[in-house]
Amino acid sequence: MSAVVEPNPVQLEQPQLPNADPCVVVIFGATGDLTKRKLMPALCRLTDQGCLESVRVLGVGRSPMTDEEFQAQVRDALKESKKTDHLDEETWREFSERLHYMSGELDDKNTYQQVAERLKELAGEGASKNHIFYLATPPPLFSTIVKQLGEAGLNKEEDGHWSRIIIEKPFGRDLESAKALNATVAEVFKESQIYRIDHYLGKDTVQNILVFRFGNSMFEPIWNRNYVDYVEITAAESLGVGSRAGYYEGAGALRDMVANHLLQLLTLTAMEPPVAFDADNVREEKVQVLRSIRRLTPEQIAERSVRAQYGPGTIDGEKVKGYKEEEGVAAGSTTETYAAVEFNISNWRWSGVPFYVRTGKRLARQLTEIAVHLKRTPQALFARTPTEEIEPNVIVLRIQPNEGITVTFGAKRPGFEMVTNTVHMDFCYQSGFGVESPDAYEMLLLDVMQGDATLFIRSDEAEAQWRLITPIEEAWANQQIQALPHYDAGSDGPAEADDLPIGNGHHWRRLMETQAGCD
Ligand code: BG6
């Protein structure tokens, strides 16, 4: 039963579109998957919206190619993306004119001299002398590229021109490697030049967590241990590992999702209000949350974390393979495709409130949400009624898909008896605003071009995340198990994961029962 709030579309005035500072975006890894699937569609859409008036792109990759060949490759990639598959000729012409390419080995210092020369040539043709270096390469190359950029002087900011670097995730694979990478980058770039990406922060619904909490006087007063029983953060995917086994086998769900995206969702849900919505203040508050999370001992890790791997199953009526049958996965692989962890934050606001996070591939459906479960009421008032029907309130922030917010509460069922039911109020982005959100990469690229680091990870934040995750990785490695618990593809995950919240009298929301009015 539901009491759906009628959508009342907000009449949006045509917003003033931001214009990026003039610059050249140099993409290392220009023929790679990330560039094709995310960066080029984002840059093309920004160009189409008129945000990139004086921006050019210089792709750097290993394969020798002319500018025209590179442009043809980009055009094919744009056709594959839902956001750009209907590109008209005029937009394509405008975008393609900005695309340049050069080939070179990324561990060869000559490549960087050539990049510097090419940037000078482009400046001679009217391009900006502001530069963004985007590391869209496999992570083992990050340090090499950073050092070489420094050797070639491309980190320098002279005559009022800026130089910025964007580093993709994963930023390290444990605390030690993240520290080493931070140290290398800090030798070459100042922190204000560095933009560490977590693309979840580019999602409108993720940024809305702060607006929801701090822009409305009705939620913040209850957002603490006095009212909140527990918090569930879910990032479920129905897709499998696809063609990324090469990377995923060495990562697993904990490193791939929990160490970054899920911890980011947790910090935004738990942080104190920043004094201003700017890079320093927002990031400082987020780091405070990470520092307040109790690190788990090996004994606690055994009780408060679960990992598992998907077996064959059925999703949307289609049979799908198990993880071990996927291309590129080792027959005896013990890489987890599902991870769940209970975190506890030791501060005044949250002490005693468990934050359960879970993520997995090949689960029943795609769903990313934060569910804040409020405490049960003392139900003496309804003593003569079937009180078990009054469920505690839940506030659900739906990150994707069907972006929106749902609040559940108890209501009296019409009739002569005092019988209650749980009903829900829904807000849906789609019907509420009637406009599509920009893709996360559009938002983040534009922010870098405008010099706004609020939605990027600070060096100490990256380390604070690993400080929590590395002990879990180590404890799991020490367990030296032969096989992981298994879950059927298309299910809610392993049975073992249910025990995690049940130990505290809590439970996970079922993935297939979480549909709201936006579905
Ligand atoms: C990436 C992970 O960072 O995020 C992928 O490496 C995952 O494994 C992806 O599929 C999920 O992102 P999104 O935006 O589709 O939720």
Residues whose N, C-alpha, C, O or C-beta is under 5 A from the ligand:
A	BS01	BG6	D256
